[in-house]
Amino acid sequence: MELVFDRLTKEYGAKIAVDRVCATLGPGVHGLLGANGAGKTTLMRMACGVLRPTSGEVRFDGAPIERMGGDYRALLGYLPQDFGYYPEFTALDFMEYLAALKGIGRRAARERSLELLAAVGLSGEERRRIRTFSGGMKQRLGIAQAVLNDPAVLVLDEPTAGLDPKERVRFRNLIASFAQDKVVLLSTHIVSDVESIADDILMMRAGALVLSGRPGELVSKAEGRVWEAVVPAGRVEELEASLTVSNVRHLEGGRALLRYVADEPKVPGSAPAEPTLEDLYLYVFRDGAAGAGSPRAARGAHFKEGYHA
């Protein structure tokens, strides 16, 4: 099973939203990381066939999805950023309605709907009208409907928006259990959402794919670019304005431990620190980095060792 992006490009007039993205996704969780406006949603809409690319194509098991038509939609599960629902429907009514649209028989639809509502923590809420749900409950319902047809390809666009930390952990466990025999593409700007469950990670900046690989491989690219220094607590605000700071921990005696990312130490007394995926994310998307606002330039931005996506 394989989902391929082949030089996938989307242009709106002079604006390049997605720029020649190439990737091959097999079974497992593929985390798509990028700041807001990086082109993630546009890429995912093309992956679902909702948006037609300007050039390039998406293929599933060798077949262009445009030619597959309904056959591709039948094996696709999709949770957009703002999924539509009928506010007067109950959660169970909504799930069974979508099951009918997907061609699932009535008895199987009831069993599958109840099973998924329980899996996302909505057991006991099946008969409540959706309009009475909190934002987090609606998002959990969206996750349930996305996997209703046991899809081979599952596309989730910012799926943890509106979820509290406990719900996010539940979501990650749920996706990990679903992903064993599926291609899962999960877009987010929250590193912790993918750090523990992603088999590999793709980083987008300004429409271009700038990094991709397994989490451990990517983190190693931040070696020698993460620093810690003890500074007077009164200097923290000043340093935050000039550095890409990932963490501040206040110490006794009016001091603070400052963690920041940079190509070289910027604060006297800085010592190298073990990098994390969040450090790498901050490094790639730090203000003023090469390629901000330009897909062509972003594609050319790279680390000193010469890595290119």
Secondary structure as UniProt FT lines:
FT   STRAND          3..12
FT   TURN            13..14
FT   STRAND          15..25
FT   STRAND          28..33
FT   TURN            36..37
FT   HELIX           40..47
FT   TURN            48..49
FT   STRAND          55..60
FT   TURN            61..62
FT   STRAND          63..64
FT   HELIX           65..68
FT   HELIX           70..74
FT   STRAND          76..79
FT   TURN            87..88
FT   HELIX           91..101
FT   TURN            102..103
FT   HELIX           106..119
FT   TURN            120..121
FT   TURN            123..124
FT   TURN            126..127
FT   HELIX           130..132
FT   HELIX           135..146
FT   TURN            147..149
FT   STRAND          153..157
FT   TURN            159..162
FT   HELIX           165..178
FT   HELIX           179..181
FT   STRAND          183..188
FT   HELIX           192..195
FT   TURN            196..197
FT   STRAND          200..205
FT   TURN            206..207
FT   STRAND          208..213
FT   HELIX           215..220
FT   TURN            221..224
FT   STRAND          226..232
FT   HELIX           233..235
FT   HELIX           236..242
FT   STRAND          244..251
FT   TURN            252..254
FT   STRAND          255..261
FT   TURN            268..269
FT   STRAND          271..272
FT   HELIX           277..284
FT   TURN            287..288
FT   TURN            290..293
FT   HELIX           295..300
FT   TURN            304..305
//
